[in-house]
Amino acid sequence: MTFIIIGLNMRGPILIDCDTAIGALEKVAELIRNGYTNVLIADDEGVQYAPCEFVRRFDL
């Protein structure tokens, strides 16, 4: 399953692909540490999750 991480900073939006749920969460944490806001994770069906919802949905 592929996940797309979406984030926003002063320069604009960023989109990053990840192949695993754990990899997606690691990238989300990195973006938040680097000042990104509105960070979401989209699954392969296009459903977007806030990080806390993603953890619950995928039992991580």
N, CA and C of each residue as an Amber inpcrd file, in Angstrom:
protein
   180
   0.8490000  -1.1710000   0.0000000   0.0000000   0.0000000   0.0000000
   0.8980000   1.2390000   0.0000000   0.5090000   2.2120000  -0.7770000
   1.2510000   3.4620000  -0.8400000   0.4990000   4.5310000  -0.0640000
   1.2620000   5.3410000   0.6520000   0.7080000   6.4530000   1.4090000
   1.3340000   7.7340000   0.8990000   0.5540000   8.7950000   0.8670000
   1.0590000  10.0990000   0.4580000   0.9270000  11.0430000   1.6430000
   2.0470000  11.6440000   2.0090000   2.0720000  12.6080000   3.1030000
   1.9760000  13.9960000   2.4880000   1.0810000  14.7830000   3.0500000
   0.8240000  16.1380000   2.5660000   1.1470000  17.1030000   3.7050000
   1.9090000  18.1240000   3.4270000   2.2320000  19.1220000   4.4390000
   2.3510000  20.4950000   3.8140000   2.3310000  21.5040000   4.6590000
   2.3830000  22.8800000   4.1850000   3.3620000  23.6690000   5.0400000
   4.2100000  24.4600000   4.3790000   5.0660000  25.3990000   5.1030000
   5.0570000  26.7340000   4.3610000   5.9300000  27.6330000   4.7520000
   5.9420000  28.9780000   4.1720000   6.2540000  28.9610000   2.6740000
   6.9620000  27.9600000   2.1990000   7.2960000  27.8560000   0.7750000
   6.1670000  27.2690000  -0.0560000   5.2450000  26.5720000   0.5990000
   4.1370000  25.9560000  -0.1190000   3.9450000  24.5080000   0.2990000
   3.1600000  23.7820000  -0.4600000   2.8450000  22.3990000  -0.0940000
   3.9640000  21.4360000  -0.4830000   3.9380000  20.2690000   0.1770000
   4.8670000  19.1940000  -0.1380000   4.0720000  17.8980000  -0.1820000
   4.4330000  17.0160000  -1.0910000   3.8410000  15.6840000  -1.2050000
   4.9700000  14.6690000  -1.2010000   4.8470000  13.6500000  -0.3570000
   5.8790000  12.6240000  -0.2530000   5.2040000  11.2610000  -0.2760000
   5.7320000  10.3380000  -1.0830000   5.2300000   8.9650000  -1.1270000
   5.9780000   8.0970000  -0.1310000   5.2460000   7.1860000   0.5190000
   5.8380000   6.1860000   1.4120000   5.1860000   4.8440000   1.1370000
   5.9720000   3.7730000   1.2270000   5.4590000   2.4390000   0.9530000
   4.8970000   1.7280000   2.1730000   5.2050000   2.2180000   3.3780000
   4.7310000   1.5540000   4.5930000   4.0660000   2.5590000   5.5230000
   3.2000000   2.0460000   6.3900000   2.5320000   2.9070000   7.3630000
   3.5390000   3.4890000   8.3500000   4.4790000   2.6800000   8.7930000
   5.5040000   3.1620000   9.7340000   6.3510000   4.2400000   9.0720000
   6.7350000   4.0310000   7.8310000   7.5070000   5.0370000   7.1020000
   6.7460000   6.3460000   6.9620000   5.4380000   6.2360000   6.7530000
   4.6090000   7.4380000   6.6460000   4.6030000   8.2050000   7.9550000
   4.4580000   7.4900000   9.0720000   4.4690000   8.1700000  10.3840000
   5.8160000   8.8000000  10.6850000   6.8880000   8.1280000  10.3120000
   8.2220000   8.7070000  10.5260000   8.3810000   9.9940000   9.7280000
   7.9110000   9.9980000   8.4930000   8.0160000  11.1970000   7.6560000
   7.1360000  12.3210000   8.1980000   5.9450000  11.9760000   8.7000000
   5.0640000  12.9730000   9.3160000   5.7590000  13.6330000  10.5010000
   6.3710000  12.8240000  11.3620000   7.0690000  13.3630000  12.5280000
   8.1930000  14.3040000  12.0950000   8.9210000  13.9150000  11.0560000
  10.0110000  14.7590000  10.5560000   9.4810000  16.0930000  10.0350000
   8.3910000  16.0490000   9.2780000   7.8240000  17.2910000   8.7470000
   7.3490000  18.2100000   9.8670000   6.6790000  17.6470000  10.8560000
   6.1960000  18.4620000  11.9770000   7.3720000  19.0730000  12.7350000
   8.4340000  18.2990000  12.9560000   9.6330000  18.8390000  13.6250000
  10.2390000  19.9860000  12.8240000  10.1050000  19.9180000  11.5050000
  10.6800000  20.9530000  10.6400000   9.7210000  22.1140000  10.3660000
   8.6140000  22.1820000  11.1080000   7.7290000  23.3320000  11.0330000
   6.5780000  23.2470000  10.0480000   6.3620000  22.0960000   9.4510000
   5.2310000  21.9580000   8.5370000   3.9240000  21.9260000   9.3220000
   2.8650000  22.4180000   8.7120000   1.5380000  22.4080000   9.3230000
   0.5760000  21.6660000   8.4000000  -0.6280000  21.4600000   8.8930000
  -1.6670000  20.7730000   8.1070000  -1.1450000  19.4670000   7.5130000
  -0.3930000  18.7170000   8.2970000   0.1940000  17.4650000   7.8260000
  -0.8670000  16.3680000   7.8770000  -1.0820000  15.7330000   6.7310000
  -2.0640000  14.6660000   6.6020000  -1.4350000  13.4820000   5.8820000
  -2.0460000  12.3150000   6.0640000  -1.6020000  11.1090000   5.3710000
  -2.7830000  10.5880000   4.5660000  -2.5850000  10.3930000   3.2680000
  -3.6290000   9.8460000   2.3990000  -3.2990000   8.4000000   2.0660000
  -4.3250000   7.5290000   2.1240000  -4.1070000   6.1310000   1.7470000
  -4.2880000   5.9840000   0.2410000  -4.1830000   4.7450000  -0.2430000
  -4.2400000   4.5320000  -1.6900000  -5.6300000   4.7520000  -2.2810000
  -6.6380000   4.9270000  -1.4430000  -7.9800000   5.2580000  -1.9190000
  -8.2490000   6.7640000  -1.8820000  -7.2690000   7.5410000  -1.3990000
  -7.4050000   8.9830000  -1.3390000  -8.0020000   9.5170000  -0.0490000
  -8.2940000   8.6180000   0.9020000  -8.8240000   9.0590000   2.1940000
  -7.6880000   9.6980000   2.9910000  -7.9260000  10.8950000   3.5110000
  -6.8990000  11.6270000   4.2590000  -7.1470000  11.4990000   5.7560000
  -6.0430000  11.2970000   6.4910000  -6.0940000  11.1270000   7.9400000
  -5.1430000  12.1010000   8.6120000  -5.5720000  12.6590000   9.7310000
  -4.6390000  13.3540000  10.6160000  -3.7560000  12.2630000  11.2260000
  -2.5380000  12.5990000  11.6620000  -1.6500000  11.5630000  12.2030000
  -2.2780000  10.7100000  13.3040000  -3.0130000  11.2930000  14.2420000
  -3.6100000  10.5110000  15.3240000  -4.6900000   9.5690000  14.7950000
  -5.4600000   9.9930000  13.8010000  -6.4610000   9.1220000  13.1930000
  -5.8000000   7.9740000  12.4390000  -4.6850000   8.2750000  11.7820000
  -3.9500000   7.2760000  11.0200000  -3.4530000   6.1600000  11.9420000
  -2.9310000   6.5350000  13.0940000  -2.4370000   5.5520000  14.0580000
  -3.5730000   4.6320000  14.4820000  -4.7220000   5.1820000  14.7810000
  -5.8800000   4.3720000  15.1930000  -6.3760000   3.4860000  14.0600000
  -6.4410000   4.0230000  12.8620000  -6.9680000   3.2860000  11.7070000
  -6.0990000   2.0890000  11.3470000  -4.7890000   2.2390000  11.4330000
  -3.8680000   1.1920000  11.0260000  -3.2470000   0.4480000  12.2070000
  -3.8050000   0.6240000  13.4040000  -3.3550000  -0.0790000  14.6180000
  -1.8480000  -0.0100000  14.8300000  -1.3090000   1.1880000  14.8020000
   0.1410000   1.3670000  14.9910000   0.4540000   1.8340000  16.3870000
